[in-house]
Structure formats: structure tokens, C-alpha cells
Amino acid sequence: MIPYKTDTDISSYIIFPRFLIPLDLSNDAKVLYALLLDRAGISRKKGYIEADGTIRLYFTVEDAKAKLRRSRQVATRVFHELESCGLIFRRKQGLGRPAVITLNLPAKERRSAND
């Protein structure tokens, strides 16, 4: 370990939205949402955008299991937790293909690109 100083370089980091803090969600769900938001940024850069401008992302239960270091059961529960509160929408594709995930933001958090 080294102390954090003014000249210390920090490698990449994940944005954790402040609106998640007061929500009645598990910490795993909050971390998964932050990971999905990070992945959405990557998807945006790669051009995974629907016709209506919605960013399309893929993040499987196995991805969540690995990133959160939790069981498959916990990863599945966390996805359901985010879906039930409306923060994500998953559209199943079938045939073993990963679900397409759409992130949602609370209405007061949405800002246009012009803000």
C-alpha cells in the first residue's frame, strides 16, 4: 500500500451515482448498477445504440457473478432487484443469447446533452 498524495495517479474508476445512496436497494444492487452504467459508456462508444437513441448493453448473470464475486443465485436476485425498482429493463433474446439491458435513470437525474 502507498499513501494517496497529490501526485498519485489513480487507474480507471467506476462512477457511483449519488441517487443510488438513499434508495432501498442492497449494496450489491447499487454496485451492479454502477457496473452497468460503466458498461453503458463502453457500449455508447462502440455504437451499440438502438434506433430510438437508447444505449444497448449486454451483461450476463455470469458477468455479474464474476464482478460482484457472488453466487449465481445472488447475481440473479440483484438483477431482479434492479428490474423491480425500474432501474433496468432486460429484453430476453432467447436461444442462449444474452439479454439486452436498458438502463433507466430517475426522472430528476436525467439531463440533456445541452445542460
N, C-alpha and C positions, 0 to 999 in steps of 0.2 A: 504494500500500500504506500501511496505517496500523498502528501498533503495537497489539497486543492489551493492553488495560488493564482495570481493574476496572469501568469504566463503559461498556465497549464492548458494544454489542448485537450478538448473533450471529443471523443469519437461520436459517431452518429447517435441520435437520441430519438425518442418517440414523444410526440405531443400528447399530453394528457389534458383533455378538455375540462375546464373548471365546472361546467354544468353537470358533470358526472358526480362530483363530490357529494352533493346533498341528496342524490337520488337513492331510493330504496332498492339498491342492487347489491349483489355480492361483489367483493373486491375482484374476484376472478372475472365477473362480467364487465366490470369497469376496465380492467386491463385488456380483456379481449376486444372491447370496443376501440380502445386506443390502438391496438394492433391492427384492427380492421381499417381504422382511419389512416394509419400509416400505409397499409397496403393499397388503399384507395388512391393515395397520392402517386404511388408507383403505377397503378392502372391508368390513372389520368395521363401521366407522361407517356405511357405506351400506346395511348389511343383507344383503350377499352371503354368506349363511350357509346351509349345507346342513341338511337335516333332522336330521342327527346332531350338529350344532353345529360342524362343520368350516367354516373360512372358505374361501370360493371366490374365487380371483383369476384375472385374465387378464393375461398379459404375454407378448407375442409375441416371436418371434425378431427381428423388425424393431424392436420396443421396446428389446430388449437391445442390438441393434446400435447404435442411436442413443445410448442411455445410456452404454454402455461405449466408444463411439467405436471400434468394431472392425468387422471384416468380417462378413458373414453367416456365413461358414464358422466363424469364431472364436465367434460368438454361439451357433451350433448346437452346437459342441463343448462350450461351457461349460454349456449346458443338459443335455447328455448326461452331463457330469461330475457335476453335482449329482444327476441321476437315479440314476446308477450307485452313488453312495455313500448313497443313500436319503434325502437331504435334501429332495428334492421328488418329487412324483408328478404326471405330466401325463396327463390323460384327453382324448384327441382327440375332437372333436365331429363332424368331417367337414364336407363342403360348404363348405370355405373359412373356417369359423368358428374362432376361436382356441381352443386347448386350455385346459381348466380345470386350474389348478395348485393343488395342495395342498402346503403347507409341512409339513415334519416337523422335529421337534427331537430331539436325542439324549435318551435317557430320563432322564439325570441333570439335564438342563436344564429339564425340564417342572415347572411349579409350578401349583398350582390357584389359582383366583381368591381363595381364602381365606388364602393364605400372605402 
